Amino acid sequence: MLLHGIWNSRAWIGPLAWRLRMRGFAVEVFGYSSVFGGPDVAVPQLVQRLRRGGQVSLVGHSLGGLVALEALRRAPELDVPRVVCLGSPLLGSDTAKMLAGHGWMAALGRSGDLLQHGLAEWDGRAEVGLVAGSVPHGLGALMGALHGDSDGTVALAETRLPGLADHCVVQASHSGLVLSPEVADLTAAFLRAGRFREGAARRAA
């Protein structure tokens, strides 16, 4: 099941859904209101949806990864073996903090708190892998909110949540993560084996 990020819709993650279907996966896209509803609405809806079916793995882009892990944190009994986060600011987003600090909190809506603060660590049952981008083209880079390597919206350091099963870095911007065939290959590999394939991407130290 795929989850899109903030300011996006189900269609945004369509290219990744298509690539995963081509790699043999049955794919469903979970749509939610990222600004007006936020995690307080999306997380209970996701938990309810996951309880209706059998075993399901999750793939979340940006905020979608945070929503996925927050759902599993609140309902740890869910049968979700693996989660792939794509460019998710799991430790909190400096871009979101800068937006809020400049009076643009309304742009983040009800997702602002989760985006700014992220999670402390991951100690749930699901294996969690993260694919980060290293092409700095995005809002955070334009605003000067990011320090060090980034995908233009999320800093690499913001993706290194303690407790991850695996982490890798690819040549892609934040938006480009959902369009990349390499990211689709990495996602498929983690969903099948709980690890990203050796040599398919530069492994983060």
Summary of the structure (lengths in Angstrom):
residues: 205
radius of gyration: 15.3
end to end distance: 28.7
largest distance: 44.9
contacts: 746
relative contact order: 0.15
helix: 42%
strand: 14%
